[in-house]
Amino acid sequence: MSQGTMDSNCIALLPGVLTFLSDPKQSLPDDTCLEKLLDWLTSIINEDDDRNLLDQQPCLLEFISSMCESKTTDPIILSFTLKLTGLLAATKKGFSRLEERGVVRVAFAREGGAVREQWEEASVRCGWLLGLRRMLEHHRAMLFISENALTKLILQSQCEKSLFVAAAANQLLAQILNFHHPPITAEQTAQENGHSSPEWITVTTEIVGQVGGALVSQEHFRVLQALRLLALSLPGCRAPLLGSVWRVALGPLEVLVEAQTNNLSLPVMEVLQAAATTELFSQSEARVEELMRATLKERDPKTAIRCASAIIRQQHCSEPLKRMAVGIVLQPLEFITGSPLQTLPSGSGDAKEVSGLQPVLEDQLSQRSMCISLLSLSLSSVAELSLSNSLFVDAPVQPVTEAVLQLLKVSLGQSPSPAPYNKSFVHLIGCSRVQRCGLDALISLSSCEGQGLRQEVLNVLLQYLQSPDSDPTVLQKTLQALLKWICSEELEECTQTHLFTQNLFPALMKRVCDVHWEVRDSTLEFITELTVNSRDSAAFSSAVWGSGIVSLLLACLDDSESYVRASAISALSQAVTTPRHQGAPNANSPHSLPDEVLTRLTDILAQDDEAFPRRAVVKAFIAWLSGPRPPPSLDQSLPGLLALGIDDLDWEVKVHTLALTETLMDKTLSRCSLAEALGKLQEYGAFSVFFKGLLDCDRPVAQKSCQLLLRLREVIKVKCESAGSPGDTPTFQLQSHQWGKDLLRKWKGVDVSDWSAEGKPEGHWPKEEVSLREVVSQLDLEGMQQALMRSSDHVMASPQSLMEDILAVTQQGDDNAMDCY
């Protein structure tokens, strides 16, 4: 049943649910079910705007009326009722019905009743605000807010101690400022844009006035909430209101920017970013870009860098401003390394403004904690902005890369030559945080055009890989960076040979034996990825077959950690199928090795207690079967492998086994006639795998099997039709296979165990022998697929189930509280 469907069962249950909720003696052990019930009702209304639920379900109106008028309503139920009222009043028909009963006034104008009595409850105030927000979909709702002077109360809620209430108030105020409704009278049509009604003008004028007052307040939270409201509302504001809001906000924003209050600088920047998405950005009198520039003069370098990063990400931003922002981001890196990273004209305004931060920056970089924090922020910004190439405005990629490399060298304890010594260097030695951020920057810089430092980068990364002091997390980043830089473009053959044979593989072999399992695992994953990307390189082939790494990978199959064993399986399966180029050394015997590995992997599939290695084994077989050079004995091993995989206890192993069978089916069908291919697949045991999977209790396994059988049925149909004959397909004695007996029992209601010694009853399907074509034709595979695509959620999380859960509370004790998750 669709989540938005109100079928007869739900209609029958809803009155009972509402009666239960209105009973003060009953209580819900889990109030999230109320939100789910509200979501369902929302989806019904969204599906059909013309549907009037109040006419179809009169119990809703009775429930809302009784809950709002009672003075003993539970606050949680009352909050739900207010949100429900707003939802139903969001249509003009619904608003009229509720207004006729006086419910809207009792609920939202707080004329007596539960809302007035329980106003001190934060959940009630939050429900009131969210209900008003839901209702604000038409002009009559705006008129109601204006006539009942609710704006003042909403504005008071904006500065509540409860953050939930304050956030809900801001969202409602933003919706009011962004409210656009079609004209309802000829007079309104004549007004500007047809969107300004007197009520709306009254309400928005009050809000804008309060925003202006809050921005100059001495109360920090009032200022913060006003800034948040501006950031929320500006992108949706239209003229002339947009201009009015900005005229009120501009002066206080200038003061705030000038005051450089650290904890307000970023909210101010969010307001400026919001303004930059509107027509204000192109208006010189709005001074949006000028204020953005002023935020870069922030005395706190950390805040200035964050503001600068936000400016660089702006889509519409002038080159001078972006250039200045880039200078701010790079300044800590530039200061520490002593390398000029940006070409700004000497004596220019931009250069002077960027250099204005240097005294404060120098002081902070002399303190260890601030130095590490600022450099990490600068490097993280470089990493983020490099991915979009938005960093390099007058800041060439090569000098930035050189500065990052120099920083990484210093952090390893090396001399900073040729740059002059900086007393802040001592803070960086062995600092894993700076190292990780620097390596992240290198990873991003690898994709930038204009790089000429590939060899220098590889040298530094190899030093990190070889260093005994490198932290495991740093080594993981090092391997990621190495892979990026090795694979970014093809190296010359002699360079590759030196890199792989002399430097990389000796270091990798040490790391494969590292005491930290995370390092061993990351190293094996790196070897796998590198092999996939470099298998056609003669230099790489020489390193694989001449270094002894294959023997080491074989030893890793016995690692105590299952993650490491799984990664070793992936690395080994790729390595042993690496082609041997002429002249490659023969440290391992490459001819018998793939078969030896195949035997080891088969043993792991049959015996390993952990699922990760078994999954990796089946994925390795898929890679071998899909590749150009599978092990010679793989073909004869496949029947046993498939049987082991489909009988595994882990559902992912079974799904991977089905994927392996699919690869085998595609390969076989592409090389042979239909009859020959199906005969071979039967010898492999492929059909047993499909039917066992179809009957599996794990839904992903059954889904995959159903999908493959549908494909197989279509292939048989198409090929037989093109040949103009029914075609021969393999036959089965279903009663001789357990999966055959299960098929008969499940879909034909036949229990083979009931058959007498003389045989099966007359007329029973199937015959003694049934063809594959007949089996796949008889099974309702489409129906099975449709049923499998519907998860248990269609029952367990349906509206009917939800309401049944609520009603069940009346019949059970606390020990059996419902679980509406």
WOLIN-V529803 format. One record per residue. N is the residue number from 0. PHI is phi in radians with two decimals (* if undefined). Layout:
# WOLIN-V529803
N	PHI
N	PHI
This chain:
# WOLIN-V529803
0	*
1	-1.08
2	-1.09
3	-1.70
4	-1.66
5	-1.86
6	-1.50
7	-1.08
8	-1.11
9	-1.17
10	-1.05
11	-1.22
12	-1.50
13	-1.02
14	-1.02
15	-1.12
16	-1.11
17	-1.19
18	-1.11
19	-1.07
20	-1.14
21	-1.49
22	-1.47
23	-1.13
24	-1.42
25	-1.71
26	-2.51
27	-1.58
28	-1.27
29	-2.53
30	-1.42
31	-1.15
32	-1.11
33	-1.16
34	-1.14
35	-1.16
36	-1.12
37	-1.16
38	-1.05
39	-1.14
40	-1.10
41	-1.08
42	-1.13
43	-1.13
44	-1.15
45	-1.14
46	-1.22
47	-2.55
48	-1.11
49	-1.44
50	-1.23
51	-1.90
52	-1.10
53	-1.16
54	-1.32
55	-1.30
56	-2.25
57	-1.02
58	-1.07
59	-1.12
60	-1.15
61	-1.12
62	-1.10
63	-1.07
64	-1.08
65	-1.19
66	-1.20
67	-1.32
68	-1.56
69	-1.28
70	-1.70
71	-2.02
72	-1.11
73	-1.09
74	-0.96
75	-1.15
76	-1.17
77	-1.15
78	-1.07
79	-1.07
80	-1.08
81	-1.13
82	-1.17
83	-1.14
84	-1.06
85	-1.07
86	-1.09
87	-1.25
88	-1.49
89	-1.29
90	-1.79
91	-1.11
92	-1.12
93	-1.10
94	-1.06
95	-1.09
96	-1.08
97	-1.19
98	-1.20
99	-1.02
100	-1.46
101	1.32
102	-1.23
103	-1.05
104	-1.20
105	-1.12
106	-1.29
107	-1.93
108	-1.60
109	1.00
110	-1.53
111	1.26
112	1.30
113	-1.14
114	-1.11
115	-1.15
116	-1.16
117	-1.96
118	-1.07
119	-1.21
120	-1.33
121	-1.07
122	-1.11
123	-1.22
124	-1.09
125	-1.15
126	-1.09
127	-1.07
128	-1.16
129	-1.20
130	-1.13
131	-1.05
132	-1.12
133	-1.13
134	-1.26
135	-1.34
136	-2.14
137	-2.66
138	-1.12
139	-1.16
140	-1.18
141	-1.13
142	-1.08
143	-1.09
144	-1.08
145	-1.20
146	-1.14
147	-1.71
148	0.90
149	-1.46
150	-1.04
151	-1.08
152	-1.17
153	-1.12
154	-1.15
155	-1.13
156	-1.16
157	-1.09
158	-1.95
159	-1.08
160	-1.21
161	-1.25
162	-1.13
163	-1.14
164	-1.15
165	-1.07
166	-1.16
167	-1.11
168	-1.12
169	-1.10
170	-1.13
171	-1.16
172	-1.08
173	-1.10
174	-1.16
175	-1.12
176	-1.13
177	-1.66
178	-1.20
179	-2.30
180	-2.31
181	-1.22
182	-1.11
183	-1.95
184	-2.40
185	-1.10
186	-1.10
187	-1.16
188	-1.04
189	-1.29
190	-1.27
191	-0.97
192	1.12
193	1.13
194	-2.08
195	-1.93
196	-1.84
197	-0.99
198	-1.11
199	-1.12
200	-1.06
201	-1.08
202	-1.15
203	-1.18
204	-1.10
205	-1.13
206	-1.14
207	-1.09
208	-1.07
209	-1.19
210	-1.07
211	-1.06
212	-1.18
213	-1.16
214	-1.16
215	-1.79
216	-1.24
217	-1.54
218	-1.52
219	-1.02
220	-1.16
221	-1.08
222	-1.10
223	-1.05
224	-1.15
225	-1.13
226	-1.12
227	-1.11
228	-1.09
229	-1.08
230	-1.11
231	-1.26
232	-1.64
233	-0.98
234	-1.05
235	-1.75
236	-1.33
237	-2.00
238	-1.22
239	-1.56
240	-1.06
241	-0.96
242	-1.13
243	-1.12
244	-1.06
245	-1.21
246	-1.10
247	-1.25
248	-1.46
249	-1.03
250	-1.03
251	-1.05
252	-1.12
253	-1.06
254	-1.13
255	-1.12
256	-1.15
257	-1.19
258	-1.23
259	0.94
260	-1.33
261	-0.91
262	-1.38
263	-2.00
264	-1.10
265	-1.21
266	-1.02
267	-1.10
268	-1.10
269	-1.10
270	-1.12
271	-1.15
272	-1.11
273	-1.10
274	-1.13
275	-1.18
276	-1.51
277	-1.96
278	-1.20
279	-1.05
280	-1.08
281	-1.58
282	-1.72
283	-1.08
284	-1.22
285	-1.32
286	1.03
287	-1.14
288	-1.17
289	-1.13
290	-1.20
291	-1.06
292	-1.07
293	-1.17
294	-1.13
295	-1.29
296	-1.57
297	-0.87
298	-1.19
299	-1.52
300	-1.00
301	-1.09
302	-1.14
303	-1.07
304	-1.14
305	-1.12
306	-1.11
307	-1.11
308	-1.07
309	-1.13
310	-1.16
311	-1.10
312	-1.33
313	-1.06
314	-1.21
315	-1.87
316	-2.68
317	-1.18
318	-1.08
319	-1.04
320	-1.16
321	-1.13
322	-1.09
323	-1.15
324	-1.12
325	-1.08
326	-1.07
327	-1.15
328	-1.08
329	-1.48
330	-1.03
331	-1.06
332	-1.13
333	-1.16
334	-1.17
335	-1.15
336	-1.50
337	1.27
338	-1.78
339	-1.21
340	-1.90
341	-2.42
342	-1.73
343	-1.75
344	-0.99
345	-1.07
346	1.40
347	-1.24
348	-1.07
349	-1.08
350	-1.10
351	-1.16
352	-1.21
353	-1.15
354	-1.27
355	-1.10
356	-1.43
357	-1.04
358	-1.04
359	-1.16
360	-1.06
361	-1.06
362	-1.13
363	-1.24
364	-1.24
365	-1.42
366	-1.75
367	-0.97
368	-1.11
369	-1.21
370	-1.06
371	-1.13
372	-1.11
373	-1.16
374	-1.16
375	-1.10
376	-1.15
377	-1.10
378	-1.14
379	-1.12
380	-1.16
381	-1.05
382	-1.09
383	-1.18
384	-1.35
385	-1.15
386	-1.09
387	-1.83
388	1.04
389	-1.42
390	-1.33
391	-1.61
392	-1.84
393	1.05
394	-2.31
395	-0.99
396	-1.13
397	-1.16
398	-1.06
399	-1.13
400	-1.10
401	-1.07
402	-1.13
403	-1.11
404	-1.08
405	-1.10
406	-1.10
407	-1.14
408	-1.15
409	-1.06
410	-1.14
411	-1.45
412	1.65
413	-1.53
414	-1.16
415	-1.39
416	-0.94
417	-1.55
418	-1.29
419	-1.19
420	-1.20
421	-2.13
422	-1.13
423	-1.33
424	-0.98
425	-1.08
426	-1.25
427	-1.64
428	-1.10
429	1.27
430	-1.42
431	-1.20
432	-1.13
433	-1.13
434	-1.08
435	-1.11
436	-1.14
437	-1.13
438	-1.19
439	-1.06
440	-1.09
441	-1.10
442	-1.04
443	-1.19
444	-1.16
445	-1.10
446	-1.61
447	-1.45
448	-1.31
449	1.52
450	-1.35
451	-2.24
452	-2.07
453	-1.05
454	-1.17
455	-1.11
456	-1.10
457	-1.07
458	-1.09
459	-1.15
460	-1.12
461	-1.14
462	-1.10
463	-1.15
464	-1.13
465	-1.50
466	-1.19
467	-1.26
468	-1.61
469	-1.18
470	-1.18
471	-0.95
472	-1.20
473	-1.19
474	-1.11
475	-1.06
476	-1.13
477	-1.06
478	-1.15
479	-1.09
480	-1.18
481	-1.01
482	-1.06
483	-1.08
484	-1.34
485	-1.20
486	-1.61
487	-1.15
488	-2.79
489	-1.28
490	-1.52
491	-1.15
492	-1.01
493	-1.16
494	-1.16
495	-1.05
496	-1.04
497	-1.11
498	-1.07
499	-1.25
500	-1.36
501	-1.52
502	-1.99
503	-1.24
504	-1.16
505	-1.03
506	-1.22
507	-1.11
508	-1.13
509	-1.23
510	-1.24
511	-1.10
512	-1.81
513	-1.08
514	-1.25
515	-1.57
516	-1.14
517	-1.09
518	-1.20
519	-1.03
520	-1.13
521	-1.09
522	-1.15
523	-1.17
524	-1.11
525	-1.09
526	-1.05
527	-1.04
528	-1.12
529	-1.14
530	-1.13
531	-1.05
532	-1.51
533	-2.17
534	-1.11
535	-1.55
536	-1.45
537	-1.12
538	-1.14
539	-1.17
540	-1.02
541	-1.07
542	-1.18
543	-1.09
544	-1.46
545	-1.83
546	-1.57
547	1.49
548	-1.22
549	-1.11
550	-1.09
551	-1.17
552	-1.13
553	-1.04
554	-1.16
555	-1.19
556	-1.13
557	-1.79
558	-1.04
559	-1.26
560	-1.67
561	-1.13
562	-1.06
563	-1.17
564	-1.05
565	-1.10
566	-1.18
567	-1.13
568	-1.08
569	-1.09
570	-1.13
571	-1.17
572	-1.10
573	-1.34
574	-1.14
575	-1.27
576	-1.77
577	-1.20
578	-1.13
579	-1.55
580	-1.46
581	-1.04
582	1.59
583	-1.20
584	-1.11
585	-2.16
586	-1.19
587	-1.99
588	-1.51
589	-1.24
590	-1.38
591	-1.63
592	-1.09
593	-0.98
594	-1.21
595	-1.12
596	-1.13
597	-1.01
598	-1.10
599	-1.09
600	-1.20
601	-1.10
602	-1.10
603	-1.12
604	-1.05
605	-1.46
606	-2.14
607	-1.14
608	-1.34
609	-1.71
610	-1.32
611	-1.00
612	-1.11
613	-1.16
614	-1.06
615	-1.08
616	-1.08
617	-1.11
618	-1.13
619	-1.14
620	-1.11
621	-1.07
622	-1.08
623	-1.10
624	-1.15
625	-1.41
626	-1.46
627	-1.39
628	-2.31
629	-1.26
630	-1.00
631	-0.98
632	-1.61
633	-1.08
634	-1.01
635	-1.30
636	-1.54
637	-1.04
638	-0.98
639	-1.17
640	-1.11
641	-1.11
642	-1.12
643	-1.12
644	-1.14
645	-1.28
646	-1.65
647	-1.15
648	-1.40
649	-1.59
650	-1.15
651	-1.20
652	-1.06
653	-1.17
654	-1.11
655	-1.12
656	-1.13
657	-1.13
658	-1.13
659	-1.10
660	-1.14
661	-1.10
662	-1.05
663	-1.11
664	-1.10
665	-1.07
666	-1.16
667	-1.23
668	-1.14
669	-1.36
670	-1.92
671	-2.28
672	-1.19
673	-1.03
674	-1.07
675	-1.17
676	-1.14
677	-1.15
678	-1.10
679	-1.15
680	-1.10
681	-1.18
682	-1.14
683	-1.24
684	1.51
685	-1.12
686	-1.23
687	-1.08
688	-1.07
689	-1.07
690	-1.27
691	-1.09
692	-1.09
693	-1.08
694	-1.64
695	-1.22
696	-1.35
697	-1.52
698	-1.02
699	-1.05
700	-1.19
701	-1.11
702	-1.06
703	-1.09
704	-1.09
705	-1.06
706	-1.07
707	-1.23
708	-1.18
709	-1.10
710	-1.09
711	-1.10
712	-1.06
713	-1.16
714	-1.08
715	-1.06
716	-1.08
717	-1.12
718	-1.22
719	-1.19
720	-1.14
721	-1.19
722	-1.45
723	1.29
724	-2.56
725	-1.03
726	1.35
727	-1.59
728	-2.19
729	-0.99
730	-1.99
731	-2.32
732	-1.75
733	-1.01
734	-1.21
735	-1.62
736	-2.05
737	-1.10
738	-1.15
739	-1.18
740	-1.09
741	-1.15
742	-1.09
743	-1.06
744	-1.22
745	-1.35
746	-1.91
747	-2.10
748	1.14
749	-1.77
750	-1.82
751	-1.06
752	-1.16
753	-1.51
754	-1.20
755	-1.35
756	-1.09
757	-1.33
758	2.19
759	-1.42
760	-1.09
761	-1.10
762	1.44
763	-1.35
764	-1.62
765	-1.60
766	-1.25
767	-0.95
768	-2.21
769	-2.21
770	-1.41
771	-1.00
772	-1.06
773	-1.18
774	-1.10
775	-1.22
776	-1.38
777	-1.26
778	-1.29
779	-1.45
780	-1.16
781	-1.11
782	-1.10
783	-1.11
784	-1.08
785	-1.12
786	-1.15
787	-1.25
788	-1.22
789	-1.56
790	-1.25
791	-1.09
792	-1.07
793	-1.15
794	-1.81
795	-1.25
796	-1.96
797	-1.34
798	-1.00
799	-1.08
800	-1.09
801	-1.04
802	-1.21
803	-1.10
804	-1.08
805	-1.10
806	-1.18
807	-1.15
808	-1.06
809	-1.21
810	-2.00
811	-2.45
812	-1.51
813	-1.13
814	-1.23
815	-2.09
816	-1.08
817	-1.27
818	-2.05
819	-1.51
820	-1.48
